[in-house]
Amino acid sequence: MSEILKALKISEQNHQRYEALPSHKQSASSASPPRVSILMVVTSFILPVALTATWLGYSAYHNQNPKSSSEIQVIPDIIEVESGYTVLPNLPIKTLKTTYRSEEKISAVETIQTFPRGEEGANAETSNTRIVGHATHEEKAEETDALALERLSELDLSQFSPEIAFRVQSMLSNEKGGSPSTEAFNANTQDTSSQDLSISSVKLVQSGADFQGLLPAMNFQTHVYSSKVDKRWVKINGSEFVEGDKINDLVTLVEIKQRYCMINYEGQLIEIPALYDWKG
């Protein structure tokens, strides 16, 4: 019986201990919520004040410095530097040469002064001087044109293409043929004398089949014609020939005309057009 009482006593003590433990935890849990609520109240009060103070400070600083460092325009320093220049001495002025020969003018005036003196003679002398001066001017112009044409005819046209060389020679021939001169007359005389040769000659373009395999190949690369016989020449197969030269053992260059060349092949005169390529 005593053992049962001891057991009940022990169980009651354990029950009391068990009830005392949750009550302590419950009291601790009930005491903590007031602490959390006070912290939240303090935080909710301090945070707006801090934000407001920060905003006011930023506004005051921004008002004092309206432009940020990135928006400030930097004005560059402009330094004027004088450009260097040099002064050169003036070139010496040379006197221009006269285009007319004074000796011819003096001789013309001396020739006119042989007329009788006097009022009528003086008037005649003045008029004759003007006429002679005008005539000498025209003669000078003609001599200048003739000299220019002669220099053009002496140009080395082998550097140009055959078509350009032929056109230049045709233009020079037309220019020389338009002005009546002794050279043109001689050229016309030679043309009339060469008509007899052209009558007995044959044209290679029309009778080419008769000479295929017989007449050697000839490539007329350049054709230069002039009113002067010694200025005429052609380039055949890379070599230059004038009238009378032998192209090879069978062919001789007889005559160079404005638009064709005449050769002699075993006694037969053949006309070959300018810049023609005969394949043989």
Backbone hydrogen bonds, N-H to C=O, Kabsch-Sander energy under -0.5 kcal/mol:
donor,donor_aa,acceptor,acceptor_aa,energy
5,L,1,M,-1.8
6,K,2,S,-2.2
7,A,3,E,-2.3
8,L,4,I,-2.3
9,K,5,L,-2.4
10,I,6,K,-2.6
11,S,7,A,-2.3
12,E,8,L,-2.2
13,Q,9,K,-2.3
14,N,10,I,-2.4
15,H,11,S,-2.2
16,Q,12,E,-2.4
17,R,13,Q,-2.5
18,Y,14,N,-2.3
19,E,15,H,-2.0
20,A,16,Q,-2.1
21,L,17,R,-1.8
23,S,19,E,-1.2
24,H,20,A,-1.4
25,K,21,L,-1.8
26,Q,22,P,-3.1
27,S,23,S,-2.2
28,A,24,H,-2.2
29,S,25,K,-2.7
30,S,26,Q,-2.3
31,A,27,S,-1.4
32,S,28,A,-1.6
35,R,31,A,-0.8
35,R,32,S,-0.5
36,V,32,S,-1.8
37,S,33,P,-2.2
38,I,34,P,-1.8
39,L,35,R,-1.9
40,M,36,V,-2.2
41,V,37,S,-1.9
42,V,38,I,-2.6
43,T,39,L,-2.7
44,S,40,M,-2.7
45,F,41,V,-1.3
46,I,42,V,-2.6
47,L,43,T,-2.7
49,V,45,F,-1.0
50,A,46,I,-2.5
51,L,47,L,-2.5
52,T,48,P,-2.7
53,A,49,V,-2.4
54,T,50,A,-2.4
55,W,51,L,-2.4
56,L,52,T,-2.4
57,G,53,A,-2.2
58,Y,54,T,-2.3
59,S,55,W,-2.3
60,A,56,L,-2.3
61,Y,57,G,-2.2
62,H,58,Y,-2.4
63,N,59,S,-2.2
64,Q,60,A,-1.7
65,N,61,Y,-1.8
71,E,68,S,-0.6
72,I,68,S,-1.0
75,I,73,Q,-0.7
78,I,76,P,-0.5
79,I,77,D,-0.6
80,E,78,I,-0.5
81,V,79,I,-0.5
88,L,86,T,-0.6
94,K,92,P,-0.5
102,S,100,Y,-0.5
105,K,101,R,-1.2
106,I,102,S,-2.6
107,S,103,E,-2.5
108,A,104,E,-2.3
109,V,105,K,-2.5
110,E,106,I,-2.5
111,T,107,S,-1.9
112,I,108,A,-1.6
113,Q,109,V,-1.8
114,T,111,T,-1.0
115,F,112,I,-1.8
122,A,118,G,-3.1
123,N,119,E,-2.5
124,A,120,E,-2.8
125,E,121,G,-2.7
126,T,122,A,-2.6
127,S,123,N,-2.5
128,N,124,A,-2.8
129,T,125,E,-2.4
130,R,126,T,-2.0
131,I,127,S,-2.4
132,V,128,N,-3.1
133,G,129,T,-2.5
134,H,130,R,-2.5
135,A,131,I,-2.6
136,T,132,V,-3.1
137,H,133,G,-1.9
138,E,134,H,-2.2
139,E,135,A,-2.7
140,K,136,T,-2.6
141,A,137,H,-2.3
142,E,138,E,-2.6
143,E,139,E,-2.9
144,T,140,K,-2.7
145,D,141,A,-2.6
146,A,142,E,-2.8
147,L,143,E,-2.6
148,A,144,T,-2.5
149,L,145,D,-2.6
150,E,146,A,-2.3
151,R,147,L,-2.4
152,L,148,A,-2.3
153,S,149,L,-2.3
154,E,150,E,-1.1
155,L,152,L,-1.3
157,L,155,L,-1.1
159,Q,156,D,-0.7
160,F,157,L,-1.0
165,A,161,S,-2.4
166,F,162,P,-2.2
167,R,163,E,-2.1
168,V,164,I,-2.5
169,Q,165,A,-2.1
170,S,166,F,-2.2
171,M,167,R,-2.4
172,L,168,V,-2.5
173,S,169,Q,-2.3
174,N,170,S,-2.2
175,E,171,M,-2.5
176,K,172,L,-2.5
177,G,173,S,-2.2
178,G,174,N,-1.4
179,S,175,E,-0.7
185,F,181,S,-2.0
186,N,182,T,-2.5
187,A,183,E,-2.6
188,N,184,A,-2.6
189,T,185,F,-2.2
190,Q,186,N,-2.4
191,D,187,A,-2.3
192,T,188,N,-2.4
193,S,189,T,-2.0
194,S,190,Q,-1.9
195,Q,191,D,-0.7
195,Q,192,T,-0.6
196,D,193,S,-0.6
198,S,194,S,-1.9
199,I,195,Q,-1.7
200,S,196,D,-1.2
201,S,197,L,-0.6
202,V,269,L,-2.2
204,L,271,E,-2.7
207,S,203,K,-2.4
210,D,207,S,-0.8
211,F,207,S,-0.5
211,F,208,G,-1.0
212,Q,208,G,-0.6
212,Q,209,A,-0.5
213,G,280,G,-2.5
214,L,211,F,-1.8
215,L,211,F,-2.4
218,M,278,W,-1.7
220,F,218,M,-0.6
220,F,276,Y,-2.7
221,Q,219,N,-1.2
221,Q,235,K,-2.4
222,T,235,K,-1.2
224,V,233,W,-2.5
225,Y,223,H,-0.5
231,K,228,K,-1.2
232,R,229,V,-1.4
233,W,224,V,-1.9
234,V,241,F,-2.5
235,K,222,T,-2.2
236,I,234,V,-0.6
236,I,239,S,-3.1
237,N,219,N,-2.1
239,S,236,I,-1.8
241,F,234,V,-3.1
244,G,253,L,-3.3
245,D,242,V,-2.1
247,I,245,D,-0.6
247,I,251,V,-1.2
248,N,251,V,-1.7
252,T,264,N,-1.4
253,L,245,D,-3.0
254,V,252,T,-0.8
254,V,262,M,-2.2
255,E,262,M,-1.8
257,K,255,E,-0.6
257,K,260,Y,-2.6
261,C,272,I,-2.9
262,M,255,E,-2.9
263,I,261,C,-0.5
263,I,270,I,-2.6
264,N,252,T,-2.5
265,Y,263,I,-0.6
265,Y,268,Q,-3.0
266,E,250,L,-1.0
266,E,264,N,-0.6
268,Q,265,Y,-1.6
269,L,267,G,-0.5
270,I,263,I,-2.5
271,E,202,V,-3.2
272,I,261,C,-3.3
272,I,270,I,-0.5
274,A,259,R,-2.2
276,Y,273,P,-1.0
278,W,218,M,-3.2
278,W,276,Y,-0.7
279,K,277,D,-0.6
